[in-house]
Amino acid sequence: MRLINCTTLQLEEFFGSNIPRYAVLSHTWGDDEVTFVDLPLDSPTTKAKAGYQKIEFTCQQALCNGLNFAWVDTCCIDKRSSSELSEAINSMFSWYRNARHCYAYLSDVLQNGMGEEFCASRWFTRGWTLQELLAPSNVTFYNRQWEELGQKSKHAALLSWITGIDANALMETSKIVPKKSDTFGAYCVAKKMSWASKRETTRTEDMAYCLLGIFDINMPLLYGEGDRAFRRLQEEIIRRVDDDSILAWGLDLAMEDPSGHTPEVASQHLTRPEDFQEVLADSPKDFANCGSLEYAAGSTAPLTLTSVGLTIELPLIPVHDRLLNGPFQKRWIGLLSCSVGDSRYLLGLLICSIYRDAQQDKRTARITRAMFSRPTGSYSTILLGPGSALSASVDTLTITGFFKTQKKEAFHQYSLDIVFADPGKVLDSNFQIAHAKSWISWEYRAIIHNKDPIWDQEVRVLTVIRPHQFYAIIVEICIKLLGWPEDPTLTIFVHTGYKRVMLRRGDNFSDEERHNFCYLLLGDMVENHHDYIELQDSEGKMRKIVVSLRSTMVYQREVFQLRVDSASTDDEETEFALM
């Protein structure tokens, strides 16, 4: 640790237990600061810099307080060395915490006292000054003329009002002797994140790095990684602390239901793939509404990070909505253990299975966060009354990321194949494909036509392209039965989301009829993998024409087998096995 000798203005280096008592400066950087490359401090060019007077006053005030050394971030760190910068940033919280005095210089405050100008100071909006306010025991504020404005310990209530930080947290460092490494361990992760939610840093990565000490985290600095720095910070927090409040970001305090039911707007948005979210927050701003959250009375189950996502044990409330019962039919609200102060409300996390895993058990299916939009912003956590817990069951699931971690997947064009079983084995006569169409089953108020499927007669495979892996496709296949009276035309409807099939006479249908078919395919059908109609064959006998379906997934490619069969109407117990 380099310190300025307040008498000689020379830098001296100390290690471990040999570090003397010292003071620190807290300030916001200006345009003409004195840096390490500008040393020595007593040179005329250095003294001419605007930032020199801050160093000069810090040293003078330290001597007045009986301290011979001072630390100022602008000139005591050689930022040309990435290793030194990384070590300094990882140590900075402890350096401020161990300082005997911290002088907070508010360069934009001209008035005396802690009035409106003080409350509006830029110092309260910067990311790095958060730890500089929290860590030291003794913080004294000064205006531009270096006139004393007041001390942190005597104005905790006002500072709490300005910053949103609990007044007790502002007093903690003054009370605790000896000081703990995790001084703020009594406060849940989401609350501490909220303290930084209205602050900014010049570099995106610093919004994460300035919080390292507050969460007692050490990690390497990688400038250039952007938002990834904040995700890395959250991952490190998860490895150290079992606190599910880290998932409470995107909290809408106005979205509540005292009865414990799921608010309708939240339920509706659980089926919109474009509204899916990452597991972890993008920035502290996502925790803006979490300032009132508290730890749960009991301990929470450990959170585990894997290559797939975040594994967690949660009480899950199933969300049922028949109208929205599309390919995302597995939807839940996961109850978090943290609470809103003394409120009776529980926090609910909106989650649902992604399309291709919708039929799997939630222990193996990939689950993602959902969100809903309101004029005030986008949210993914809501408040529920205690009655919601009555319908919850505890289970373990893995919440995976979405677009940002799976960009290749999200923008890939997905296809599915419908393989027709050999008709020579299942029908007394052949059939041919007359034409095929496909449309997207998403917003049921409109028919959204998709690209026409591609039919390969030689291998008898119909290939359907879908623009996005999370869209379910209705495939409409018109066939002609050859060798039957009048060569009847039939149409097969396949719902690729629910793996359901429907058979109808004719080949010309209106959009209104397609709407009705869609609702039928979404209905609670007892038999959903086959359907049939009755026709008279060339001998005048009534026979069943049956279509049946099965499917499998090979990586991102879905393969269906569609079989067209016939059976006597007398064979009521006939099973149409798919071999």
N, C-alpha and C positions, 0 to 999 in steps of 0.2 A: 504494500500500500504506500503510495507516494503522498507525502504531506508537505504543505508549505510551512517553512519556518517563518513565523510571523514577525520575527525581528530582522532576519537577513533577507527575507523574500526568496530564499533558495529552496528548491525541492529536495527533500530527503526521503529515503526509502526505508520502510520498516516491515518486519515480518512477525507473525504470530503474537506471542505474549510481549514482545518488545514494542508494540505499538503504543505510543504515549496518548495521553488525553488530548482530545482535539475538538474543534468546532467544524460545522459544515454549513455550506451555503445552499439554499434552495431558491431557484429562480426560473424564469422562462428565458430561453435563449434569444438574443438579439442578432443583428446583422454584423456586428463588429466585435465578436468575442475574442478573448485572448486564449489561444489554444496551445497545446504542448509544443508545436513547432515555432511558436512566437517567443519562447524562452530565450534568454533569462528575463525575469519579470522587471528587473531594474533598467532594462535598455530603453532609450528614448522612444523608439518606434513602438515598443510594447505599451509604454505608458500613454502613448497618444491614442490608443484604441479605446473605444467607448466602453468596452467591457472591463477595462482595467480598474475603474473606480469601484466595481463590485468586489474585486479581489482585495483591493486596498482596504475597504471598509471592513470586510470579513476579518482580515488580519488584525485591524485595530480593535474591533469589538471583541475578538477572541482574547487579546491581551488584557482588555478591560475585565473580562470574565476569568482571568487567571489562567488562560490556556496559551501555550507557546506554539501550538500547531493548528493548522486549518486545512480543510479539504474542499476544493472547488472542482466540480466535474469538468469544466471547460479546459483546464490546463493540467490537471493531475493524471489524466489518462492519455496515453499515446494511441490515438485512434487509428494510426497507420498500421498497427499490429492487430490483426484479427483475433489472435489468441489472447492478447492483453485486454482487448475490448470485451471479449466473451467472458473472461474471468472477472472483469470489473462489473459488468452488468449482473452476473450471477451473484456477486458479493455485495452489490450496492445497498440492498435492503439492510443487511447486517451492518454496513458502514454507517448508514444513517441511524440505525437503532443504537449503535454503540457510541454515537457522538454525545458529548456532554451538553452541547448547545447546537441548535439548528436555527439559522437566521433566514427567514422567508422574506425575500425581497420582492415586493409587488411594484414593478416599475411603472404600471399604468394607474397607480393610485396617488393622487396629489393631496387629497384631504387628510386631515387628522381624524382619528377615530374609525370605528368599524361601521360606517354608514353605507349608503347605496353604492358608492364607488368601490368600496372594499368588497361588497357582496358580488359585484359584477366583474371583478378582476379576472383577467385571462388566466391567472395562476390557478384558478379553480377549475379550469376547463382542459388542462393538459394532462396527458397520461402519466408522465414521469413524476409529476408533483403529487400524485396520489400516495405513493409510498413515502414520499418526503413529508407528507402530512401525518401519515399513520405511524411510521417507524420510530421517529425520535420521541424521547420522553419530554424534552423541553424545546418547544417551537415558539419563537418570537417573531411577530410580523412587523415589517417596516414598509413605509411608503417610499416614493421616489427620492425624497430628501433624506432618507435614512432616519426618519423619525419613528419612534416605536409606536405601534398601533395597539398591541395587546398580545397576550399569550394564549396558546391553544388550551392549556389546562383551565383557564378562567373563562373561556368563551366557547365551551364545547356545544352548548345548545344552539348558538348562532351558527357555528361551523356545521353542525348537523343539518340545520335548515338549508344552508347554502349547498351542501354537498350530497345530501341524502344518506350520509353515513350515520349509523347509530351513535348517539352521544356517548354511550358506554364504550364503544370501540375507540373513540377518540381519547378516552381517558385510560384505556387499558394499559398502554405502554408506560404511563406514569405510575400505575399501581403495582405492576408485576416486578418483583425483585426476588431472586434473579430473573432476568428476562428469558422467556422460553423461545425456542427456535420457531415454533408455530404459535405466535402470539395471538392470532385471530382464529384459532381452531374451534372456538365456541360458536362461530358463525358458519352457517351452511354455505356451500359453494355458490349457489345462485345468488344469495344476498351479497356476498363479496364481489361477484361479477357485476351486480347492479351498481356498486359504488363507482365502477369505471364506465358505466353505460353512456354517460353524457360527456365523456372526455375524449380527446383526440390526440393523435401523434402525427408527426410529419411523415414518418415511414410506416407503412402498413404493418410490418413485422413488429415494430416497437409496441403496438397495442397489446401484444402478447408478452413481449420481453419485460415490459414495465410492471407486469403482474407476478413475475416469478417469485419474488420475495414474499408477497402477500399470501401466496399459496405454499410457501416453503418448498419450491421446486427449483431444481438445477437442471438445465438442459443446454445443449450447444446452440449457438446462434448461427442462422443460415440466412443472411440477408439476400433477398431475391426470391424467397419462397412465398412471399405475399401472405394471403389468408391462411395458408397451410401452417404458419407459425402458431396461430391461435388454436387450430385443431390439434397440433402437437402438444400444446400446453394442456388442453383438456384431456388428452390421452394420458399424459403424465399424472394429472390430478386423479384420474380414475384408477390408475395403478397404485396410488398412495392412499386414497380415501374411499371408503364405502359410503357414498353420499349420492343418492339418486336425484337430488335437487339439480345436479348438473344437466339433467334432461328437462328441467322445468322452463327452459327458455321458450319464447313465443307465448308467454302467458297473457291471456286476455281476462283481466279482472272483471270486465263487464259481462263476460259470457259465463253465466252462472245459472244453476237450477237448484233451488233449495230442496225440491222433492227428490233429487237424485237422478232424475231422468236426463237423457242426453238431449241438449238443446238441438232443435230441428236443423238450424243452419250448420251446426257442426256435423251432424249425422249426414246431411246431404253431401258435404264436401269430402267425405271419406271415400267417395267413389270416383274422384277426379284424378287421373294419373298425372296431369300437368301440375297438380298441387302437392305432389309428394315432396318429402324433405330429406335432407341429410340427417344422420343420427345426432350430430353435434352442431352447436351454434356456429355461425360465421364470425361473430364478433361480440364483444360485451354488450353492444346495443340491443342484442336479442334478449338480454336479461333485464331490460329497463323496468319491467313491472314486478320484479322479484325482490324488491327491497324489504318487503314485509314477511318473507318466508323464514321459517324456523326449522331447526332439526326436529325429526320425529322423536317421540318419547323413547321408542325402542330402536334397536340397531337394525339396519337394513341388510339384506343379503348382498354378498359381494357382486360387483359389476366386473365382467370379464371381457377384455378386448380380444377378438380373434381376427383372422384374415378376412372373415365374412362380415363381421360387424360387432355389435355389443350384445353380449349375453347377459340377461337379467331375469330375476324372478319377480313377477308382478301379479297382484290381484287383477284379473281381467274381467271386464264387463262386456258381454257380447252386444253388438249393436245390430238390431233387426229393422229392416225397412224393405218391405216387399217390392215397392215401386223401384227402389234402387238396387234390387237384388240381382245385380249383373255379375260379371266375371270377378268382381272384387267382393264377393259375398261374405268373405271372412273379415270382419271388422270388429275392433274392440276399442275400449277405452281402458288404458292401463293406469291404475291408481298408484301414485307416488307416495312415499312415506312422509315427505315434508309437508308442512301445513302453513296456512296464512295466519301467522301470529296466534291469537287466541280464538280465531274464527272456527266455526263448526265445519267449514268447507274442506273437502278433499280436492287434491289436484289430479286432473285426469289428462292422460297423454293420448292423443288421437293416433291410432295405428291400424294398419290393415295389411293383408297379404298381397303380394304383387300377383299379377295376372296368372303367370304360368304355374305358380305354386298354390293357387287358390284351393285346389283339392287336397293339398297335403295337410298333415298334422302340423300344428303351430310350432312344435318342437323342431321340425325339419324344414318347414316352409320359410321362405325369406319374407320378413316383415319389414315394413317401412313406415316412417312417420308420415302423417297427413297434415294438411293445414287448411284453414279457411280464411277468406279475405273479407275485410270490413273497411268502411271508409277511413277508419283510424289506423289501418295496417293489416298485416297478415299474422295469423296466430296458429299455434299448434297445441296449446295446453289450455284447459278450461277448468272451471270450478264446479264441483258437484256436491250436493248435500250428502250427509252420512247415509241416507237411505240407499244410495248407489251401492254401498258395500254389501248389501243383502243379496245382490245377484252376481257378485264377483266370485271367481274361483282362482286360486293361486296357481300359476303355472310358470314354467321357464321358457323363454323364447329368445331368439336372436334378432335384433333390430339392425337391418343393413342400411348402407348408404344408398343414394339413388343417382341422380344425374351427374353430380360433380365427380364421383368416384367411378362412374360407369359410363363415361361419355361415349366411348366406342360402342357400347351396347345400346345406348339411348338413340344414337343416330344411325344405327345399322338398319337396313331394310330386311325385315323378317319375312319368311315364307313358310307355308305349310303345304304338305302333299296329301292328296286324297287318292289312295290306291284302290282301284276296283278289283274285287275278287274275280277270278276267271268265270265268266258267265256260262261257259259250256258245262260247268260242274254243278251249277245251281239252278239253271232254268232249262225247261224243255226246248226253249228257243232263245235266240240271241236278242240283244238290245243294242242300241247305239245312242251316243250322246248327240242330242240335237243342238244344244247351246248351253252355256253356263255363265252365270253372273255372280257378283259378290257385292255386298254392301256392309258398311260398318255398323255394328250394334253398339251405339254409345248414347247419343241423345235420342230418346225414343220419340221425340216430337217431330223428327224429320228423318227421311231416308237419305243416308249419305252414301252415294255410290262409290265403289272401289274399282280398281283396275280389273278388267275381265280376266278370269283364270285362263291358264294355258293348258290345253289338252294335248297329251302325247298319246296318239292312238296305238302306237307300237307297244308301249309298255303299260298302257291303260292307267296313266297317272294324270291327275288334274292338279296343277300347281297354282296356288293362290298367293299373291304378294299382299302383305299388309304393311301399311306405312309405319307402324309402330308396334312393338312387341306387346304393348299393353291393351291394344284394341282387339276386341272380339269381332270376328267376321261371320256374317251369315252368308253361306254359299248356296246358290240356287242352281240346281242342275236339272235340266230338262232331258228326259230320255224317251225313246220310242221303243216299244216292245214289238219285235218283228215276229211274224208268224201267228199273231193273235188277231181276232176279228177286228178289222179296220185299223190295225197297227196303232193301238191306243198310245196317247202321249201322257206321261206322268212327270211330275216335278218333285225332286227331292230337296228339302231344306235342311242344311246342316248348321247348327250353332256351334262354332269352334270353341267358344268359351265354356259352355256347359256340357259339351260333348253329347248334344242331343240331336235327334234326327226326326223329320216329319215328312210324310208322303201325301201328295195331293194330286187329283186329276187335273189335266189341262196344262197349259204352258204360258198363259197370258194373265198376269195379275197386276192389279192396281197398287199404288203405294199404300192406300188404306188397307187393302188385304194383307200387304206385307207387314204393316203395323200389327195387325191382328195375329199373324203368324209369329211375329217376334214375341208378343206377350204370351202366346201359347207355349213357345219354346222356353220362356222364362218361368212358366207356371210350375206348380208342384205336381209334376207328372209322376205317376207310379212307375211306369216303364219309360225311361228316357233314352235308351240306347237303340230302340227299334220301333218301327211303326208299320202299318199295313193298310191296304185297301182291298176290296173284293172285286174281281173281274170274272167275266164268263169266257172260258177258253173256247178253242175251235170245236170241241166236242159238246159244247153247251153246258159244261159243268162249271160251277162257281169255285174259284180258287183265290187264295190269298196271295197278293204280291207284297212281299215283305222287304223292307230295307233295314239293315242293321249296321251298327257302327262301333268301332273301337279305336283307340288312339294310343300313341306313345310319344315321348319326347326324346330326341337325340340331340344333345347340346341345345342350341337355340332353334332347332328345326323340329316342327311338329309333324308327325306322320299319322294319318288316319287310314283305316281300312273300311271301305264301304262295300257292303254285299247286297246284291239284289237277288231275292230268292222267291220261290213259290211253294205253296203247300195247299193241300185240300182243306176246304172249310170245315170238314168233319174232324180234322186233327186239331182239336182245341188245345191239347197239351203239347203241341209241337214246340220244341225249343229251337231257336235259330242260333246255333253256336257259331262263333266266329273263330275259324281255324286259320 
